[in-house]
């Protein structure tokens, strides 16, 4: 996907923003890459069942990438599905590469990590915050905006750190006072 209604789309979050601003039932013109060429596809939006005033389209969009790391990464997420652990996995890779990301804190993180480094919203922020709090973590990194506001409603003393990008998450953790 390269564009929606003429607006450049680089990430699934970009597409969600364009489509989400439309009235349910509105058409949207998508430009998709097929092979070496571009093709226009017109689809009609529908109402999001969870938020009827918001539009969605009936396709699942994900980014395609081949990323090579200097170490073997194997993630066993058990029966947990979905992309909301992307930020947490990336922070753990940095730890494995020798960077002291957590600086002595017990850190939890949630957020879909896009290829451009942005942290996209997730579902269930309140429930994840309760789980982080019960696990005894010190700080919980969550996507900025609605997710951070939702997380704060159930934080009950847990420090919520809203982040927009992976780099920002690293900076915010790096500027926490050293834990003694």
C-alpha positions, 0 to 999 in steps of 0.5 A: 500500500502506498497511498489512500485517497491520494495521501501517502501511506507508509505504515498501517497506522497511516492507513488507519488514520486516513480511513478512520477519518472517513464516514462509514460507507464512504469509498476510499481509493487505495494505491497498492504495489503489485510486482513492480507496478502500482495499481489503484483499488477502490473499496468502501468503508464500513463502520468499526463494530467497536466504534461505529462512528469510525470507518474501517476497511475489510483487509488486514494490512501489515508491513513487509520487511526482512530485517537482519540482526547481529544475533539470532532472535527466537521469540516464544510468545506462547499462545499470545497473538497480535502485534502489541508486543513489538515495542517490548520485543525490540527493547529486549533485543537491545538488552541482548545487544548489550545496552542497559535499557532497563537501568535496574527498573522492572519495565513493561512495554506495549505497542505495535512497532512500525518499520519507521520506528513509530509506536502504534496504538494497541487494544486493551491498554487498561487490562495490560496496565492492571497486569503490569501493576500486578506483576510489580513493574516500576514503569510501563511504556505505552503508546502516547495518546488514547492508550496512555490516557486509558492506562492512567485510569488503572495505573494506581501508582504505576508510572506510565510513560507514553511514547511515540517512537522506539527512539523516544522509548530508549531516551525516556528510559535512559533519562530515568534516575538510576535505580538503587 
